[in-house]
Amino acid sequence: MDCSRSLSKTVITPLSLLLSSFCLLANFAAAFNFSTITFDQGYTPLFSDFNIIRSDDDKTVSLLLNRYSGSGFISSEYYNYGLFSAKIKLPSNYSAGIVVAFYTSNVDVFEKNHDELDFEFLGNIRGKPWRFQTNLYGNGSTSRGREERFYVDEVPIREVIRNPAMGGDYPSKPMSLYATIWDASTWATSGGKYKVNYNFQPFVSDFTDLVLEGCTVDPIQKIPAAAAPCDRDTDALEADDINTISAEGRKAMSWFRERYMYYSYCYDLMRYPVPPPECVIVPAERHLFKDTGRLKEALKIKFGRHQKHRRRGSRRGRRDAGGAAATSF
């Protein structure tokens, strides 16, 4: 089986990460009967070991941020594709300036042309909700940021269809999985207006029900690791239920995006007068955004809901995920 072949899709819904080259999903492990692992079976500390606390059974790891340092861990292997999941508990109370990230990257191997898929949770002042943003970079294309930002919920939220015009901008090289907590006071909350307040330290984020399922590879040779050969081909992975957004799931995704997305690079005409090739302009979304890609009438939003939509009534959707020939967030 050709495990070095790039898959055509990525899917993201909070809070796990499917790498079918590649996806971030939300607590999908239980729904699809994937086995959880201990920290030692799949991960290793990335930085600041003194701020990493592991439970007695090694199934939960807590990342701490204090005035000395943040912390993080990384998967012990690189993956060409797979499903990566965790239940994540974010710091409570005052969390402005904090970023908790769950993402894939290969920057340590491909320093100038790395791929990356990010799920970044952005802290807030007391009484305000956490927000999050998704990023997609391929072949070092960080100057062409593909961010979309949301208020948190539990439905499919994003699908990026692989367009040939994207070229190397679509992530395709093997990546490791990362989890980090760090001080991003310069930008994370209201553009840096609110900083981390260390009077509330330590800030703790718990990761549990860890799942690592996939094809481990040598990041340079792109061949399966001897200890974990590819046990199902890419066609089978693309046909799996976890890669399919049902009609009901698509309705839920549309419902979510119209109410909880507060920035999209696809509608940011100041930054991209011609939207990048993977962008699909949805009229029901487009009219909600300014030419800066930011939401109109932002002061009327509470937890990301538009008042005018609430008056009309709400549509309900159930969680689902996936998408053919695409990367879904």
QUILINLIN-V959902 format. One record per backbone hydrogen bond with DSSP energy under -1.0 kcal/mol. CO is the residue of the C=O (numbers start at 1). NH is the residue of the N-H. If there is no record, write none. Layout:
# QUILINLIN-V959902
CO & NH
CO & NH
This chain:
# QUILINLIN-V959902
1 & 3
10 & 328
12 & 157
13 & 16
16 & 25
17 & 84
18 & 23
19 & 82
24 & 13
25 & 15
25 & 16
28 & 32
29 & 34
30 & 33
39 & 42
39 & 43
42 & 76
44 & 74
47 & 72
48 & 51
49 & 52
51 & 64
53 & 62
55 & 58
58 & 39
60 & 55
61 & 207
62 & 53
63 & 205
65 & 203
69 & 66
71 & 181
72 & 46
72 & 47
73 & 179
74 & 44
78 & 217
79 & 175
81 & 215
82 & 19
83 & 213
84 & 17
85 & 211
87 & 208
89 & 206
95 & 98
97 & 184
98 & 123
99 & 182
100 & 121
101 & 180
103 & 178
104 & 117
105 & 176
106 & 109
106 & 110
114 & 140
115 & 106
116 & 137
117 & 104
118 & 135
119 & 102
120 & 133
121 & 100
122 & 131
124 & 95
125 & 128
131 & 122
132 & 150
133 & 120
134 & 148
135 & 118
137 & 116
141 & 144
147 & 265
148 & 134
149 & 262
149 & 263
150 & 132
158 & 329
160 & 327
163 & 166
164 & 167
166 & 169
167 & 170
175 & 79
176 & 105
177 & 75
178 & 103
179 & 73
180 & 101
181 & 71
182 & 99
184 & 187
184 & 188
189 & 192
189 & 194
190 & 193
197 & 200
198 & 201
203 & 65
205 & 63
206 & 89
207 & 61
208 & 87
210 & 37
211 & 85
213 & 83
215 & 80
216 & 225
218 & 222
223 & 218
225 & 228
233 & 237
234 & 238
235 & 239
240 & 243
241 & 244
243 & 323
246 & 250
247 & 251
248 & 252
249 & 253
250 & 254
251 & 255
252 & 256
253 & 257
254 & 258
256 & 260
257 & 261
260 & 151
262 & 295
263 & 149
264 & 267
265 & 268
267 & 269
268 & 272
276 & 279
282 & 285
282 & 286
283 & 287
285 & 288
286 & 289
288 & 296
290 & 293
291 & 270
293 & 264
294 & 290
297 & 300
298 & 301
302 & 305
305 & 302
306 & 310
307 & 311
308 & 312
327 & 160
